[in-house]
Amino acid sequence: MLWNGNSSGKTGSVYSMWRNSTSEVSPNNARRGTDNQELLKDPLYIGLRHKRVRGEAYDELLDEFMKAVTDRYGMKCLIQFEDFANVNAFRLLHKYRKQYLTFNDDIQGTAAVAVAGLLAALRITKSRMSDHTIVFQGAGEAAMGIAELIIMAMEKEGLPHDECVKKIWMVDSKGLIVKGRDHLTPEKQRFAHEHSEVKSLEEVVKELKPSALIGVAAIAGAFTERILIDMAAFNHRPVIFALSNPTCKAECTAEQCYTLTQGRGIFASGSPFDPVTLADGRSFFPGQGNNAYVFPGVALGVIACSMSHIPEQIFLITAETIAELVMEKDLSEGRLYPPLTCIQDVSFKIAVKIVEYAYRHQMAMLYPEPVDKEALVRALVYSTDYDDFTMDSYCWPEEAMNIQTCKL
């Protein structure tokens, strides 16, 4: 069950990446009106023709929807949220994640694919996640989701939680998020550190000297020439992720990153970029951090073993699995993700890892526990191939076909 502003597209993606039956996936749009007067007057507008529902009525609508879905399809029905405003995305995720089988792709899916890229980058830098200082351009749901998963990865390496948080800095429309700044949301307060106020990203990079820079604010050109040159000056292999999409809103292009860092930048983007060839003849093939690497495999895994809710560890497992599937040859050419042509195999392996984790930690509800976890998952993968309905034909042995005469 998908409920978002892009649900029909995601239904097609789940089918193509996972090959699950389309009869088991339902797109749902949260049509609750609009404040856009032009749309209200447009005879072709397909939404509800009234002001957008907000506040208590909005929450009641979602409560009713969640109950209706699970009453009809059972508590094992997976409900994926997407395209919710920041003010609602975190609140609703925290509200429903322990009650229902649900996740938010904008927060958790984006986090998993971004951290997968970072984990792959660690194989190039020969470092640990906890060795890095990371600056985010943007402090919305995508940035927060990525940051939380980075913290989990650092904690897994043994760094104390408070020290992990100190490794992460965020820049929003008002500048660097620091303690004492007015009107910070609870999510932003978590990443507010002791520091003087800094307004521009260029100054933030100059002062903090981060080893990784992640853009998720959809501000085209935010990673300026000065920033990219400084990142290359501060780091032998700077990590630069321009994750905003579409392409016209990317923080920088692949060509800008590779050119201004003399080919030392480790680049990933949210939108596709063409290969880049530098003046010295080196060619790079930038990787695209697409959520399509994440949500089909997560959906397949949690459904396969009948999980009742989805803990954050599932998304770290997903990120680790994606990173493990990147070949050394891909890394040498600048790719931080497996080829998109292998997406079905990636989804399958993610699902198997999730099933193994769920049974190991008593989170699976499907019993008896299957011995062959791969077979369990493979049995759920829908195939579009038809059986051969033609009749089998057989040839008589040649010696039996020879005419023999019988003498009386």
QUIVENMO-V180181 format. One record per helix or strand of 3 or more residues. SS is the DSSP state (~ for helix, > for strand). FROM is the first residue (numbers start at 0). TO is the last residue. If there is no record, write none. Layout:
ss=SS from=FROM to=TO
ss=SS from=FROM to=TO
This chain:
ss=~ from=6 to=17
ss=~ from=21 to=23
ss=~ from=36 to=40
ss=~ from=54 to=72
ss=> from=78 to=80
ss=~ from=85 to=95
ss=> from=101 to=103
ss=~ from=104 to=124
ss=~ from=128 to=130
ss=> from=133 to=136
ss=~ from=140 to=155
ss=~ from=160 to=165
ss=> from=167 to=171
ss=~ from=185 to=188
ss=~ from=200 to=207
ss=> from=211 to=214
ss=~ from=224 to=233
ss=> from=238 to=241
ss=~ from=246 to=248
ss=~ from=253 to=259
ss=> from=265 to=268
ss=~ from=290 to=292
ss=~ from=294 to=303
ss=~ from=312 to=323
ss=~ from=327 to=331
ss=~ from=339 to=359
ss=~ from=372 to=379
ss=~ from=397 to=400
